[in-house]
Amino acid sequence: MCAITVRRGETKIAEGVVEFRYEKGVLVLRRLFEEEIRLEGVKALEWRERDDTMIVRD
């Protein structure tokens, strides 16, 4: 299992994300033992493999 960091621009939204779902502009992030984080209005996702970071684009 690989935990990732999620950013929206320069703002860090979450760390330690172990699962995510994306459907119809809604991104749901899940971390262990934490409540889900729900981001709406997401138009694109960018993945940076070198540091396991997902960038959310509106």
matplotlib code that plots the C-alpha trace (Angstrom):
import matplotlib.pyplot as plt

x = [0.0, 1.3, 0.0, -0.2, -0.4, -3.2, -2.7, -5.0, -2.5, 0.0, -2.4, -2.1, -5.5, -4.5, -1.6, -1.7, -4.4, -4.7, -7.7, -9.5, -12.6, -13.3, -16.7, -18.5, -16.3, -16.3, -13.1, -13.4, -10.2, -9.9, -7.3, -6.9, -9.0, -10.2, -13.3, -13.5, -12.6, -15.0, -13.9, -16.4, -15.9, -12.7, -12.0, -8.6, -6.1, -2.3, -0.1, 3.6, 5.2, 8.5, 6.9, 3.5, 1.5, -1.8, -2.6, -6.3, -7.2, -10.5]
y = [0.0, 3.4, 6.6, 9.6, 13.4, 15.4, 19.1, 21.7, 24.1, 24.9, 24.0, 20.5, 19.0, 15.6, 13.4, 9.6, 9.0, 5.2, 5.1, 7.5, 7.5, 10.0, 10.2, 13.0, 15.8, 14.5, 13.2, 11.2, 10.6, 8.0, 7.9, 5.1, 5.7, 9.2, 10.5, 10.7, 14.0, 15.0, 17.5, 18.7, 20.5, 18.6, 18.7, 16.9, 15.0, 15.1, 12.4, 13.0, 9.6, 10.9, 12.0, 10.2, 13.4, 13.9, 17.5, 18.4, 20.9, 22.9]
z = [0.0, -0.9, 0.7, -1.5, -1.0, -2.7, -3.6, -5.2, -6.7, -3.9, -1.1, 0.5, 0.8, 2.4, 3.2, 3.7, 1.2, 0.6, -1.8, -4.0, -6.3, -9.1, -10.8, -12.6, -11.2, -7.6, -6.0, -2.8, -0.8, 1.9, 4.7, 7.3, 10.4, 9.1, 7.6, 3.8, 2.1, -0.8, -3.4, -5.9, -9.2, -10.1, -13.8, -14.1, -12.1, -12.6, -11.1, -10.1, -9.7, -8.3, -5.0, -5.1, -5.3, -7.0, -8.3, -8.5, -11.3, -11.3]

ax = plt.figure().add_subplot(projection="3d")
ax.plot(x, y, z, "-o")
ax.set_aspect("equal")
plt.show()
